[in-house]
Amino acid sequence: MSQPPPQGSPGEQGGFGAPYEPQPGAYGEPGQQQHQPQPGPYGPPPTPSYGYPQSQPQPPTVPYGYPQSQPHPPTELHGYPQPPTVPYGQPQQPPSGGSGGGGRSRGRVAGLVAAVLAGVLVIGAGVWFAVGGDDGADDKKSVAKESTAPKKPSGEPGPKLTPAPGAAELNKGRKDGEAKVRWLQKNDVDVPQAGVGVRGPWITGGIVAKAMYRTASGYSLDDGSQKWSLRLPADVCGAPTHPSPDGKIVIALREDTIEGADCEKLQMIDLTTGKAGWTATLDRSSMTDGLSNIVMAVNGDVLTVGRTTRTDAYRISDGKHLWDRLPGFCQPYGFTSGDVPLAAVDCRKRPGDDATPDEEVRRMDPATGKTVWTYKVKKGWRIDRFYSVEPPVVSLRKDEDTVEPQWAIALLSNDGTLLAQPDPGKEQFEIECGEPDENLEDCLGATAGGDTFYLATKPAHVDGEFTNSVVAFDMKTGKMKWKVPAPPAQTLHPMRVEDGKVLLYLTPPYSKGENGGGIMALGPQGGALQTVLRHPASAGGAEQVFEPVVRYTDGRSLVAAGRVSAENDAEEMDLETIIAFGD
């Protein structure tokens, strides 16, 4: 299928509410933290513009985690050099002769610099970060349509497709110390011309499941064989990042197959069997209840669905509706999945108020809607993403009424008290998240654990390849602790902290090299990279899928495509969508 048409897009991760107010002529002092419930309505989730850039064409083969823009001379931002920022959602062309596509970054890619912005960027012990501006793109997502392009006459065949290699062929070149390719899953769903995003993968009970377009599917984690497939009545438009502990997921579907249909239908699916369970329809009691974008999360047996003006909570096991609007002016518009439910909360005087609302981070009980603690975000800033939930690390942006969209990061304690902001020095950083209208977590390139926050630097072009580093910050002070470089021609991306060590995804070299990608680890003191699972160098091309999503569990790793798109039907069905590694 053909690539989506160009659209305008900004290219950054803007900042939201600043952690505290600046003092004129001096560093600001931390604001007072509120630790009691704060009732109220809810506002729209942050939805920065996205799409495809209108600027110069991109290199035809750019692997995951690498800068997507052509080299430019740096522009000046308040006296500090600021490289151009990569537009969010920017496409990349599949590699010619490759095995499945050179993936574009799966989300917003932000370049950071330390900047002094007239008492706004430099405050307290931390430094505000600023990112590049946009090019006037609108915020509306185009709806994919079925391909109507005429087929070539039989007398004019297209170029013959060379099938991508399978697991057995990739394993022929495996060296000592490299894990084997367990299996490759190729695309098995005919998708619209512009391509579609993939929800998942979700791993539970020996099953790897995903949902895309109008199909949900489950595969054996052991050998990749399909275990079930469920045809859906309309397009998938939302899903949580993680399933429930007993292997259930609730996905959102559009109300109809027509263009622009609301995202209002819920469908529970048992991922171990593929059986469809309960369904529900989100209530739309007023015109301010926007259903074009929703934020879904799973916390135990509770599903939350956040949207403009409210969040709805359901019990996953039986579909019982638990709560929706809370009393007062503040309403959560999105939760994080997992054991620690953090909520992004929007406070406005009345529903539909056009004024920029105040925002708060709250830890909440998703089963009741009760607040445990509250961190108030500086006025005019908005919650963007959660890079970590325990300890809480919040990405904030400010892109309204400003010349340059701004980005900030707040490091919080586990009771919601502001600790610090990272001091970047002269480093530039890059974090890759999902689509801007999707969930609030599952970013690659930033994580935290214990007293350390980890960030990936923006890749630099060295000897014809790209490489980067991982930087660690002290959670209590925001000061840099150490910096560890990636191997030459490869990039490192923090995933999560496990057993006191940060797990990192190591990309394979873009050009064929002696080393493959894999899962690496670093201790809280830095030092030498530790190999957790080394992917074979022979599979490096297969790892370069569209918008990769990386999972690692029980000694096995998955690299899955976050998007399926191709030039024609034959190429579309030859795209790798999941590659599994491990012995």
C-alpha positions, 0 to 999 in steps of 0.5 A: 500500500502507498505511504500516507500523503504529506501533512503538516506537523510540529516536531516536538514534545512540548512542555506542560505545567511547570513544577513551580513558579519562577521568582523575578530576578532569581531562581524560583522556589518550589510551590506548595504541594497539595496532598488531599483530594481535589474534585472537579471537571476534566479537560481535553487530553493534550493532543499536539499536532502530528502528521507527515512533514512538508519539508525536504524528503527523508533518507530512504533507509533510516533505522529505529532510534536514529535522527530522521531529519537531514543535517542542517546548520543549527538554529539559535534558541535564546543564545543556545544552538538548537538542532532542528527537531524531527516532526512527530510521526514522520515517515521513513521509506522501507529499505530497498532490498531489506527484509521488512522496512526501515522503521520510522520512529514510533512517536514524538521525537524531541531534541532538548537543550538547556535554555534560559528563557527570561525567568521561565526556563531557569528556576530553582535547582532545575532548568527548563528545556525548550524544543523547536517550533512547528510549521503550522500543522493542524491537529486533526488526524486523517482517517485511512481509506481503502485503496482505490488505486487501479490495478496494473494490467496483467500485461504490465506486471510490477517488479517481482518481490523478493520475500524477506528471509525467515527465522531459519535463514536468519539463524544461519549466520548466528554466532556464539553468544547470540540468541536465536531468532525464534520466529518471525510473524509477517503481516496477515491483515489487508490494511487501508492504503495509508497504513494503520497503527498496531495496538499491542503487543500484549504478552500473557499466558504464552500468547502474544496478541495484537490488534490492528484495523479490524482484526485482533490476533493471538500467536504462540510466544514459543513458536509464533503460530497463530492461535486465534483471530477475531474479526472486529466490526469497525476500526480499532481506535484505542487500547491499553498498553498492558492487559489485566493480570488474568490476560484480558484486554478491552479495546476501543472501536469506532461506532461505524466504518464511516470516516470520522466515526466516534471512538465510543465502543468498548470490546473485552477480549480474553487474550488466551482464547481469543473469545470476545466478552462484554461490550459497552458504549461510552456515554456522550451526554454533552457535546463537550464529551470528545470521543475523537481521542481517548486514553485507556489504562488497565490497573488490576481488574479496572479499565479507565477510559479518559476523554474530554470532560470525564473518565469512565471506569469499568470492572474488566471481569464483568463490564460493570461501570464503576464511576465517571464524572467526579464532583467539582471542577477537576476531572482525570482525562487519562491514567497510566497502566500498571501497579501505580495508577497516576492520573492526568487531571484537568481543572476548569471552571465549567465544561467547555471552557476555552481558557487554558485549564490548570492541570494536576498529577494525582495518584488515584484509586481507579476503582473509586476515583478517590485521590491519594495525593496531588501535585499541581502543575504550573499554570499554562503548562500541560501534562504530556507523558509519564516516563515513570510511575514509581518514582513518578517522572512527568513530561510537561509541555507548554506550546500555547501562546509561545513562540517556541514550544517548551518542554520540561521534566518534573522528578517527583517523590512517591508521595507527589512532592517535587524533588528536582528537574534534570539539569541537561548541561549541554546534552540534547535528549530524544524520547520516543513515544506512541501517537500523540492521541494515545496513552500516557505511558510506554515511552522508549528512551526514558525511565526511572528507578530508585534514586536515578532517572535515565535519558537517551541522548539524541543520536549523533552522526559519526563515521557514516553511522549514528550513535548516542549515550545514556545519561543518568540523573539524581532524582533528588537533585536533578544533577547528572551522575554519569554518561555511558556511550552506546557501542559505535554505530548503535544507539541505546534506549532505556526501557525500565528498571528491573532488580536495580538495573536499567534495561536498555534496547540496543539497536542493530547498526544501520549498515550490516555490522559484526554486532547485532542489537539486543537487550543490555543493562546498566547498574545505578552507578553506570560502568560497562554495558552488561549483555542481557540478550544479544540479538544476532547480527544476521537479523539486524535488517529484520529489526528495522520495522516501522515504529518499533515497540520493544518488549522483554520478558522471561529471557525473551525479547520481541521487536514489533512493528507499531505501524503497517504500511507498504507500497502495494499489497504484495509488499504489505503482506511480506512485512515483518510485524513481530520478530522474537528472540531468545533460546 
